[in-house]
Amino acid sequence: MNLIDKLSKIFGAFPGVGPRQAKRFVYFLLSDKRGVTAGLREALALVEKKISRCKFCGRYFNGETKTDICAVCSDKSRDHSILMVVAKDFDFEAIEKSGAYNGFYFVLGGTIPILSDKPEERVRSKELSQEIKRRVPEGLKEIILALNANPEGENTTLYIEKLLTPFKSKDLKITVLGRGLSTGTELEYADPLTIKEALSGRKPER
Ligand SMILES: [Zn+2]
């Protein structure tokens, strides 16, 4: 494979990028007069050096030095009694920005499409169980499942509910976001007010 095709293939693997667009990216870089290529090279090298994935919540974060626990998970002032399960880093960002939540997070790293034959490979289910086991002695009382109000999000909620059944007790409840989030809403695009309403309207899972 020639180098142009090889690079196109890499860009083509990005979400939402088709083969034509991928090739456009390649030619853009080749004819680059604004220093994008150099900037990209530098940024990629820094990403490798400075971005880590948190050992506890699983989100990507940027630190001056590489550590394995993010600022949120190391913040002792946060509410140890709640853990919010979200699908992606984007969702974490939207909820943090809303300022409506002060507990901890867990990022699943994806969602489970309906009829998926290997749901356990779509989300970080083993890590979630481990994180809950670790947090129970630290005072965990509630797990909020904060997934998108669309079929894939609901399917994921059902799967996680089942996964978490062994942890349910009178001291540990599982809740889902309230209907402040209308059907089809993606958390990532929800405004802070909607997130606040969805959080205050949360209810026990069925
Ligand atoms: Zn973390």
Residues whose N, C-alpha, C, O or C-beta is under 5 A from the ligand:
A	BS01	ZN	C54 F56 C57 G58 C70 C73
